[in-house]
Amino acid sequence: METRTGPTAAGGHGAHLAGAGRGALLLALVVVSAAAFLPVAESSCPRDNSLVKDVSKMYQSNYGREGFSHITIAGALAHGMKEVEVWLQTFGPGQRTPIHRHSCEEVFVVLKGKGTLLLGSSSMKYPGQPQEIPVFQNSTFSVPVNDPHQVWNSDEHEDLQVLVIISRPPVKIFTYDDWSVPHTAAKLKFPYFWDEDCLPAPKDEL
């Protein structure tokens, strides 16, 4: 009885390994090809430094707040801005920002709708009863540094859309549960929601 040894037997084993290798390669090609057709999640921190951008194609989100939309048109973390940031924000009827303050300048331009600026004081231990200041389309207003405030779409039917210019980015925001909370008890939120993907690790207030 003849026993086969040497190159013939080894060649059979090698052919099996080569076939397995081809199978793995084919599987990898199928997976890569399939991945090419899967939808890619759009980053909420698109680092687009083009000179001209289309605002209608920029990333926007409500960041978990119903009836709200935010677009960072020009930001420190996403676009390398050093002195200011520019946001486009839209509030549905009845929607409002949290009561908050920040140690930077802020200017609003009302593009559409009307609403109310609620403005507290930084000169007392707590914000106190806020002033209610009407704002309207084509109006502009600024918020004094560190004064607690809230922007409210007090219109029942129309969106309020504002362009926001804010200094010293990225913004560090202190929020209040209500107007009677002492300034020392306000909660720091940093990075803010639209900066979280750009600067994931929280930093201490300087």
N, C-alpha and C positions, 0 to 999 in steps of 0.2 A: 504494500500500500504506500503510495507516494504522499509525503507530507509537504505542502507548499510553504516555503519560507522565503525570506529575503524581499526583494523589491516588489514582487507581486502583492504579497500580503500588506506590506507597508503602504503601497500605492493605493490599495482599497481603503485603508484607514485614512489616508491623506485626502482621498476624494470625498470621504464622508465629512471631514472637517471643512474642506473647501465649500461643499454644498451648504453646510451650516452657516459658514461665513457669508455666502451669497444670500442666504435667507435673511440673515440679520441686516445685511446692507439694504435689501429690498424693503424690509419692514421700516428701517430708518427713513428711506426715501419716501415711503407712503406717509409716515407720520409728518415729515417736513412739508410734503406737498399739501396735506390736509390742513396743517397749521397756517399755511399761506392764505387759506380761504376763511379762516376764523376771524370774527370781528376783533379789532384791537381797541382796548379801552383807552379813551383819550385821557391824557394826563391832566390833572387839575393844576399842575404847575408847568405849563408849556414854556420852555425857555426859548422864546422866539425873539431874536435880536434884529429882525429885518427892519429896514428903515421905514417902510410903509406897511401897515397892517390893516386888514379888513375887520372892523369891530364885529360885524354880523357873523364872522366865522371864529371868533375868539371863544375860549372855554367859558361857559357860564354854569352856575349851579345855585340851588337854593340853600345848600349846606344844612339841610334838615329843617329849614324853616318854611312852612307853607305860605304861599303867596308872596315869596321874596325871590329876587334874582340878583346875583352879583357877578360882574365881570371886572377883573383887574386889567385895565387898559394898558397901564404902564406901572410896573411894580419893581421894588428893590430886589427881591429874590428871584423873580422870574425874568426880569428884563435888565437888571443891573442899574436901576435908578439910584441915585445917591442922595438927593435932597427932597424929592417929592414922589408921591404916588398918585395915580389917577384911577378912580373907580367909576363904573356905571352901575347904578343900583335902581331896581324897580320894586315898588311895594304895592301889593294888591289892596283893594279897599279894606280899611280897618287895620292893616298891618303896621307894625312899628318896630324900631330897633329896640334892643334892651336899653335900660337906663345905664349910661356908661360915661367914662371920662378917659382922657389920655393927655399926656404932657407934650402935645404938639399942636400946631395950627391946623385948622380945617375950614375949608371953604366949600359951599354947596352952590350949584347952579340948578334951578328947577327947570327941567326940559319939558315936562308934561305934568298936568294935574295940579292939585293943590293939597295942602295939608297943614300940619301944625308942628312948630318947633317947641318942645318943652325944655326949658332951660332953668337949671338949679344954680346953686351958688357953691363956690369953693371957699368962701370966706367964713363959713360957719363949720361946726363939727360934722354936719350932715347936709345933704342937698337942700332940704326945706321944701316948701310949697313952690313948685316951678312956675315960672312965667309961661303963658301960652301965647305964642307968637305966630300969627297966620303967615304961611308962605304960599306962593302961587306961581303959575307958569311964567317964565322969563324973570323971576326974582332970583336974587342971590343973597346968601347970608353966610356969616362966619361964626364959629363957636370959639369963645375965649379959652385959652389953654387951661386945662384941668377943671373947667366947669362941667359938672354932670349935665347930661342932656339926652334927649330922645327925639327921634324924628318919627312922626306919626302920620300915616295917610288917613286923615280924618274924613275924607270924602267917601261916600257910601257906594259910588258907582264907577269911578274912574281910577286907573292906576296913577301912582305918583312915581315919576322917574327923575332921578337926580344924578348929576355929575359931581363927584366928590374929589377934591384935591386936598391931600393931607401931607404934612411935612414929617421929617425925621423917620422915614420908614426903615424897617418894617414896624408896623404899629403895635404898641403894647396897650391893651385895653383893660381897664378896671370896670367891672360890672356890679350893679346894685340890684337887690331884689325889689326894693321900693325906695321912695324918696326920703324915708326916715332912717335909712341905714347909715351909720357913721362912715366917713371917708376911710377911716383906718380899717373898716371891716369889708370894704369893697374887694371883690375877688379878681386877681390878675388872671387874664387869659392871654397867654403868649406861648407859642405863636397863635395868631388868630386863625379862625377856621380856614380861610382861603390861603393861608401861608403854611398850613400844617404839612402838606406834601413837599413843600420847598425847604422847610426847616423843621424836620420831624421832632428834634429833641427840644423840650421846653428849656428856656433860658431864664436866669434870674433878672429881675428888673435892676438896671444899673443905677 
